Amino acid sequence: MKTYKNQSERLDDLILQMQEKRNSEFAQMRSQFHQVYNELKPVNLLNQALVDIRETPYVRRNLLESVVSIAGGYLSKKMIMGESNSFIKKVMGYALQYGMTYFISRKIDEKMS
């Protein structure tokens, strides 16, 4: 332990220790900030999501089922209702699309089970 001649030297030494501690903690905090900032960039988030989809068969299967169901509903709406300016026909088309999407997703679930 260091001996001090007066309280002023001891106080100066404690101040220096606290400043060094503050600088060290600030450097750590800055490094953590940059790490989190890089992880939260949209490109990195997208890459991580794609890796998760590629590596997890359950997610890949669910994504495929969803795409097939939505595409089937959309195509059935387009084939049956076509293009329309009528509000009623548009609403009926969306109801048909929803119904077909639901029907296709249930059929896919039955086949997968």
C-alpha positions as CSV (number, residue, x, y, z in Angstrom):
1,M,0.0,0.0,0.0
2,K,1.3,3.4,-0.8
3,T,1.9,5.9,1.9
4,Y,0.9,9.5,1.6
5,K,2.4,12.6,3.1
6,N,-0.9,14.5,3.1
7,Q,-4.5,14.1,2.2
8,S,-4.0,16.1,-1.0
9,E,-1.7,13.5,-2.6
10,R,-4.0,10.7,-1.6
11,L,-6.9,12.6,-3.1
12,D,-5.0,13.2,-6.4
13,D,-4.1,9.5,-6.6
14,L,-7.8,8.5,-6.1
15,I,-8.8,11.0,-8.7
16,L,-6.4,9.5,-11.2
17,Q,-7.6,6.0,-10.4
18,M,-11.2,7.1,-11.0
19,Q,-10.3,8.8,-14.3
20,E,-8.5,5.6,-15.5
21,K,-11.5,3.5,-14.5
22,R,-13.9,5.9,-16.3
23,N,-11.8,5.9,-19.4
24,S,-11.6,2.1,-19.4
25,E,-15.4,1.7,-18.9
26,F,-16.0,4.3,-21.6
27,A,-13.8,2.3,-24.1
28,Q,-15.7,-0.9,-23.2
29,M,-19.1,0.8,-23.7
30,R,-18.0,2.3,-27.0
31,S,-16.9,-1.1,-28.2
32,Q,-20.2,-2.7,-27.2
33,F,-22.1,0.1,-28.9
34,H,-20.3,-0.5,-32.2
35,Q,-20.9,-4.2,-31.9
36,V,-24.6,-3.7,-31.3
37,Y,-24.8,-1.1,-34.1
38,N,-23.2,-3.5,-36.6
39,E,-25.6,-6.3,-35.5
40,L,-28.7,-4.1,-36.0
41,K,-27.8,-2.9,-39.5
42,P,-30.6,-3.9,-41.9
43,V,-28.2,-5.8,-44.1
44,N,-27.0,-7.9,-41.2
45,L,-30.6,-8.5,-39.9
46,L,-31.6,-9.6,-43.4
47,N,-28.6,-11.9,-43.7
48,Q,-29.3,-13.4,-40.3
49,A,-33.0,-14.0,-41.2
50,L,-31.9,-15.7,-44.4
51,V,-29.4,-17.9,-42.5
52,D,-32.2,-18.9,-40.1
53,I,-34.5,-19.7,-43.0
54,R,-31.9,-21.7,-44.7
55,E,-30.8,-23.7,-41.6
56,T,-34.1,-24.3,-40.0
57,P,-36.3,-26.8,-41.9
58,Y,-39.4,-25.9,-39.9
59,V,-39.2,-22.2,-40.9
60,R,-38.4,-23.1,-44.5
61,R,-41.4,-25.4,-44.7
62,N,-43.7,-22.8,-43.1
63,L,-42.5,-20.1,-45.5
64,L,-43.1,-22.4,-48.5
65,E,-46.6,-23.3,-47.3
66,S,-47.4,-19.6,-46.8
67,V,-46.1,-18.6,-50.2
68,V,-48.0,-21.4,-52.0
69,S,-51.2,-20.6,-50.1
70,I,-51.1,-16.9,-50.8
71,A,-50.2,-17.4,-54.4
72,G,-53.0,-19.9,-54.9
73,G,-55.5,-17.6,-53.3
74,Y,-54.3,-14.7,-55.4
75,L,-54.4,-16.7,-58.7
76,S,-57.9,-18.1,-58.0
77,K,-59.1,-14.5,-57.4
78,K,-57.6,-13.3,-60.6
79,M,-58.9,-16.3,-62.6
80,I,-62.5,-16.2,-61.3
81,M,-63.1,-12.5,-60.7
82,G,-60.6,-10.9,-63.1
83,E,-60.2,-7.1,-63.1
84,S,-63.1,-5.2,-61.8
85,N,-63.9,-1.6,-60.9
86,S,-67.0,-2.6,-58.9
87,F,-66.6,-2.3,-55.2
88,I,-68.8,-5.4,-54.6
89,K,-66.8,-7.5,-57.0
90,K,-63.6,-6.4,-55.4
91,V,-64.8,-7.4,-51.9
92,M,-66.1,-10.7,-53.2
93,G,-62.7,-11.2,-54.9
94,Y,-60.9,-10.6,-51.6
95,A,-63.2,-12.9,-49.8
96,L,-62.6,-15.6,-52.4
97,Q,-58.8,-15.0,-52.1
98,Y,-59.0,-15.4,-48.4
99,G,-61.1,-18.5,-48.6
100,M,-58.8,-20.2,-51.1
101,T,-55.7,-19.2,-49.2
102,Y,-57.2,-20.8,-46.1
103,F,-58.4,-23.9,-48.0
104,I,-55.0,-24.4,-49.6
105,S,-53.1,-24.0,-46.3
106,R,-55.4,-26.5,-44.6
107,K,-54.8,-29.0,-47.5
108,I,-51.1,-28.5,-47.2
109,D,-51.2,-29.1,-43.5
110,E,-53.2,-32.3,-43.9
111,K,-50.7,-33.7,-46.5
112,M,-47.7,-32.7,-44.3
113,S,-49.1,-34.4,-41.2
